[in-house]
Amino acid sequence: METATTSRRSARRSLAWLGALALVWGNITAAAEAPKEVRIAAVSYANGVKVGYNGSAGIVEKEGWLRSELQKRGIRLVWVPVAAQSVGATINEAFANRSIDFAGYGDLPSIILNAGGVETRLIVPGGRGNNVYLLVPPGSRAKTLADLKGKRIALHRGRPWEITFARLAESQGFKVTDFKIANLNPGAGAAALASGSVDAFVTLSDAYPLVDKKVGRILWSTKIPGQDWKMRAELWADKRFIEKYPDIAQIVATAYVKAAYWSAQDANYEEFIRIAVASGQSDNVARREYAQDTVSWKNRWNPEFDDFVTQHYRNAISYSRQVNLIRRDVDVQKLFEPRFVRQALKDLGIEHYWDAPVVAGSTRKGV
């Protein structure tokens, strides 16, 4: 009997030892499999001899939390600069050849990429988006979109603001094909407007310098009440990366949610503007972009997955099919991976910060 008891004790000790060994080995294996670096593509700008980054990426880098958290795990943070003129194509190619793990960019190129078989996932929505502007020459007689029917409009196809223009046209009973679209990037589009080669130009906040130079007049923008068609840019991730390294993906997602929360604080508004100015925008333009909007400052940065985000992507996918930008449907729900935002909000103690958001009436009065 005594021998049997001793044997059982010995067996338990052996099992405990094996369990401990398995745990240690598992940790060693996990550490061995951890990526050596995390690569995030972001729109960049030249700041003297240094490269800086726009939007959330600029805030994440300035805050330093992400870099620090990755360094603790022996992982290097690598920012991959992308020129503003070719964001969609450059990032799609990088995701396809697996040279990046994450990227901050727009809805339409992401949809095109996934429809082509390269799977990425939206892991942190980009709030309520940036404004889109429709400009005409200062001397144009056009007062409404209807006045531009059959006229030449500079619009960079495949970029997120194409969907905005399409929804504007649809809301007034038109199709994009009712206009003569000149497929020009923003720089070329601005030049075409200035030279009189086109009758209108669809662009982002670079509309304001054109107004100041008396090259253009804003005919319409997404600041006008009654629509929700702002240009979206969010944090996307390689599907294979987040499946293999969910803990690392969580760290990256949390950093971006922290950046959204920081941006939403009124106390940080002036610092936010300084960061925007460092990226090449003038102070005057940065303030006008955020002034007198229909979206509150706080809600502009809401990173949650909600009906607003879902409906936006349903509309974007539907449009992409209609104009043959994609040849097969994309499942909206499969594009989304909301668990990382949910965990980040919980970890940061801000689960209810964006509850009952105020959507109307920006407190920013502009300049």
N, C-alpha and C positions, 0 to 999 in steps of 0.2 A: 504493500500500500504506500509505504514511504517512498519507494522507488518510483511508483506511478506519479505521485505528487511532485517529486523532484523533476521527473521527466516533463510534466506539464509546465512547471515553472521555467524550465530550460527552453521549452518550445515557445512560451510567451516572450521570453527574453530575446529569442532568435527572431521572432516575428517583429517585435518592437525595433530591434536593430536593423532588420531588413526594411521596415517602414521608414526609419530615419534615413537609411542609406538611399532609399528611393526618392525621398524628399530632397535630400542634398543633390543627388544626381539630376533630379528634375529641375532644380534651380540652376545647376551648372549648365544643363542642356538649354534651358530657356535663355540664360545669359549668352550662351554661345550663338543662339539663333537670333538674338536681338539685332536689329539693323545697326550698322556702324554710323549711319547718318539718316536724317529725315530731310527730304528735299521738297521745298514749297515754292511753287512758281507764283510770282506776283508782278503786277504792273510796276515798272521801275521808272526812276527819273535820275538825271545826273545832278549831283550836288557837289560841284567842284570836282575833286578827284575821286569822290566817293559815289557809290550808288545808293539811292534811297528808295523807299517803297511807299506806294499810295495806300490810302484807306486803312482798313483793319490791319493789314500786314505792317504798315508803318507804326501803328500803335503797339502791336504785339512785339515788334523788334525793339522799340523804344523802351517799353516796360521791362523787357528782359526776363520775364518769368519763364517763358517757354524755353529759351536757350538754357537757363539755369536748371530747369527740371530735367531736360534731356541730358545735360552734362553729368548730372548725378548718376545717370544710368550708363554713362560712357558713350553717349550718342551725340553726334555733331549735328547742329542745325545748319542747313544749307539753304539760303535763299537763291532762287533761280530768277534772275531779272528777265522781264518780258517787255518789249517795246509796246507802247500804247497803240501804235498803228496796226499791229498784227496779233493782238492778244489771242483771239479765238483759234486761228490756224496754228499758231506756235504752240499753245498749250495742248491742243488736241493731238498734235504730232508727238509732243513729249509724253503724254499719257499713253499713246499707242506704242511708242518704243520703250516705255517703262523707264524713262530717264527722270521722272518726277513721281512723288507720292501724293502730293496735295497741290491744289491750285485755287486761287481766288479769281474767278471770272464768271462770265455771264451764262444766262439760261439757254439761249438759242444754240451756241456752239456745243454746249454740253449735251443737248438733245440730239444734235447731229452726230456727235461722237458715239453715244449709246445706241442710236439707231444703226450705226455702222458696225456694231458688234464689240466695241471696246467699252467695258463696263466700269463706270465710275458711280459714286454715290454722293448725294448732297448730304453733308453732315452738319453744317451750320448755315442756316439761312441768313441772308444779308439784310435783315430788317425790311423796311418798306421800299428800298431802292432809291435810285438817283433820278433827277429830273431829265426829261427829254424836251427839246425845243425845235419848233419849226420856224425857220427864218425865211424871210423874203428880202429882196433889195429894198433900201429905204424908200425909193421912189415907186415901188410896186403899187398897183391899184388893188391888189388882192386884199380882201378883208376876211374871207373865210376860205376853208379848204375847197369849197365848190368852185371858187374863182381860179383854182390851180388845175382843174380837170383838163387833161390833155397836155399839160405843161411839163417841162423838164424839172425833175426833183433829184438832187444829189442825196443818195442814201447808200450807205455801205451795207451791201447784202450779207446776210449771215451773222450780223452783229445784233446784240440784244435790242437795240432801239428800232430795228426793223419791225418787231412785233408791236411796239408802241404805235408806229405809224400805221400799221395794218389795222389795228383796233380803232384808231381814230378814223381811218377811211371807212371801215365797216359801220361805225356808229353813225355816219352821215350818208349811208347808202351807197358807198363806193367800194371798189376793189383796188388793190395796189396796181393792177393792170390798167386802171383808168388814167394812170399817170405815166409819163415817160421817165422811167427810173434810170438815172446815171449812177452806176455802181462805182462810187468813189470813196476812198477812205477819208477820215475827217479833215486831214490836211489838204487833200486835193479838193474836197467838197467846199471848204472855205475859200480856196483860190478860185474855184469855178463860180461861186456866188459873187466874189469881188469883181471878177472879170465880166460878169453878165452872161456866162456860158450856161447857167441854169437859172430857173425861175424861183427855186426854193432849195432849202438845205435842211436836213434833219441831223441834229447833233446833240451834244450834251452841254455842260456848263461853259464850254469854249464859245458858246453863243454870245456871252456877255462882252468879251473883247471885240467881237465883230460889231456888236451894237455900239460900243464906245468909239470904234474907228469909223463909224457911220458906213459900214459895209453891209450891215443887215438890220432888219427889224423883226422882233419876235411877233409872229402872227398867232402862235398857239404854244402852250406848254402844259406839262403834266401838273403844274401848280393849279390849274383851273379846276374848280370843284366839279364833282359829279362823275369822276372816273378814278381808276386805280391802276394806271398803265405805266407806272414808272419803270425804268430800266433796272433789272435785277442783276446783281453779282454776288456770289456766295462762295463758301468754302466747299470744294469738291475733293473727293479722295478716291484713289485707286481701290476698286473693290477687293482685289487680292491682298492689298496691304492691310486694310482694316480687318479682314478675316484672319490674317496671319498674326498681326500685331494689334489687337483691339486695345490693349493697355496703352500703347504709344499713341494710337489714334485718339484715345480719350484725353491724353495730355494736350495734344494739338487742339482738339475741339474746345477744351476748357479754356485754353489761352485766348481763343477767338471769342468765346462767350464773355470772358473777362474784359476783352477790348470793347465789346458791344455795351456792356454795363458801364464801363468807364466813359464811353462816348455819350451815353444817355444822361449823365449827370450834368446839370446846369453849371455846377462849379467848375467843370472841365471844358466849358465851351470855348473860352479864349485860348486855352492850350491846344484844343482841337483845331482851331483856326490857324494857329501858328504852325502846326504840323502840316496842314493843307497848303499853307503858303510855302513851306520848305520844299514841297513837292513840285513847285513851279507855278501854282496859281497865285494871282495877286490877291492881296487881302480883300480888296473891293469885290472881286469875282467870287471868292469863297463865301463871303457874307451874303451876297445876293443869291447864291445858289440855295442857301438854307433859309432865306427870309420869306415871310408872308406865304408860307406853304399851307396846304390843306392837311398835312400830317404833322402831328405834334413832335417836338424834338425828342421826347422820351420814346415814343412809339416808333419813330423812324429807325431805331436801332434794335427793335424787338427780334431776337434770334430764334423764336419758337416756331415750330411747325404747326400751322393752323390752317383753317379753311382758305384763308387769303392766299397762302403759298400754294396750296393744292390746286385751287381754281386757276391761279396764274399759269401753272405748268400744264394743266389740261388745255387751256386756251392756246398756249405756245405749241404744244404737240399737235393740236388740231390744225393750227395755221401751217405748221411745217409740212404736214401731209398735203394740205390743199395746194400749196405752191411747189410741191415736189422737192423740198429741201431734204426730206427723208422719204424712204420708200416702204417703210413698215412702221407699224405703231410701236410706241414706247409706253410701257406700263408705268403710270405716274408713281404708284406706290412702291414699285421696285427701285425707283430712282432715289427714294428717301431712306435715310438711316437715322431716325430721330433719337435713338437711345443715348447717343453721346451728349446731345444738348440737354436731355432730361437729367442725366447724371451730373453734368456740369452745373446746372442750375441748383441741384440739390447740394452738391459739394461746396458751392459758393454761398449757399444760404440765401438765394434770391429766387426761389421757386415761384413766388407770388409777385415779384416786382412788376411784371408786365401784365398782371391781371387787370381786367376792365380798362384797357388802354383808351386814351383820348385820341380820336382820329382827326378831329377838325380844329383848325385855328392854331397855327404856329405862334409861339411867343416871340419868335425872332422877327424884328421889324426891319431889318436890313440897314442899308446905309443911305 
